[in-house]
């Protein structure tokens, strides 16, 4: 089969892949997104976006579109599912205290469709699974499952926790956490009646949350020790729902109703995975004309709520660094393959340098926070409920205060 050429190939059409493609498009660089699924992936239903994610979404030019479809959350209320009483409250909006974080729960499908609509027709190639990567001079040759062969000048892996690009760079498979999570999404015909707040319940090793997306829809998750369930629970939606309902603890009926009203097709279950933090300090985030972003780079437990947020940051920084490195190419009448290759290497190396410590910080902090939040040890539970809650809240806000910068590049005179 004839080999096709492409300047910039992005493997994976999730949050990181589409954000990177839109960022490159805004800066005048064309890319090709290879998505293995036959359509946009919507696994996970929804995700929380903090202030840092909104900086990225605004830079991509889609912030206001997404704001118009999602509620702004006022804060988080943590409750004991054993006692049925609040244990801590964290304000996202408190002008008197100088707190002005923007937090919303975004419907994943809507976000992906919004980003995809910003791209030129033909940018995304569906049913395109990469099965092999090989070197060929200044190019990377990609072999697809359908027999297609592509030659890429730049290869960006945004293909999730099982990334073939990350493995090519030398990363190990992500570690499996001892916790699993059942996720659900429910859309009511009328208003659900919940305040615009993140309700979090903790008890005996479980942690779950109820988060409004808009006036009629709610996203929820139920995290629990993997040892609590058998394989049938992860494969049977009916048993998933029964498992969650039987372990909710002492909570209002309206919470139980959210689970009961969730359709079976809107349930999913998966075990948490994360990158061992020191791998991001020791391994190559980029090598030559290849790099990773999003979950392919820094898969993390969801305890900070920063997985998708940091993927959006990656997209902005990567697009900016690559475009900046290639900025002189269009101004030159001639540019050899070697010169262009060196420009690409410089851009990806700068991206890796900017994102390495940020990724390390988020993965490590998320993992440690998860250990504390899900501990069943009496001393830790006491400290968590009475002493550490304000510190946790401050930590969430601190990590969300990061700004990835704008989609702007400077040109030499």
Secondary structure, DSSP 8 states (H G I E B T S, - for coil): --EEEEEEEEE--SHHHHHHHHHHHHTT---EEE-SSSS---TTSEEEE-HHHHHHHHHHT-HHHHHTTS----EEEEEETTT-SEEEEEESEEGGGTEE---EEEEHHHHHHHHHHTS-TTSEE-S--EEEEEEETTEEEEEETTS-EEEEEEEEE---TT-HHHHHHT----EEEEEEEEEEEEE-SS-----SEEEEEEETTEEEEEEESSSSEEEEEEEEEGGGS-HHHHH-HHHHHHHHHTT--S--HHHHHHHHTS-GGGEEEEEEEE--TTHHHHS-SEETTEEE-THHHH---GGGS-HHHHHHHHHHHHHHHHHHHTTTTTT-S---HHHHHHHHHHHHHHHHHHHHHHHHHHHHHHHHHHHHHT---HHHHHHIIIIIHHHHHHHHHHHHT-----S------
